[in-house]
Amino acid sequence: MTRTLLVLGCISAGLAVTAGAFGAHSLRGSVTPEMLDVFETACRYQMYHAFALFLLAWASSQGQVYGQRLLRIAAGCFVAGTILFSGSLYGYVLSGARWLVFLTPVGGFFFVAGWVASSFLFWVRRKL
């Protein structure tokens, strides 16, 4: 599980950096400043949750069997949140499809659920 979480975190962080560079260099001047802010928000939240996956990888590496289900739930929520929250905002800015913003709060819900699951995970861990 540790390796999987590290790989997912690295991929997500790398994609966030790539998207941020694309936004800064290719979108500036092509979209309104407000839309550029939306794109930057998507990048920022994706990076935050890439680091959350690294935190879960660290927890997984501690060798405790307690909370493995919570760890998987938290990780799944962070991945789903990134896809739905950041992905919907990227899609909205790039395509102008307004309906995509209705997926954004669902992604935000998954982010919160991931943090709640993480808090329970760290509560039940006997040793960190």
PyMOL commands that set and color helices and strands:
alter all, ss='L'
color gray80, all
select helices_A, chain A and resi 2-27+33-60+68-95+98-102+104-124
alter helices_A, ss='H'
color red, helices_A
deselect
rebuild
show_as cartoon
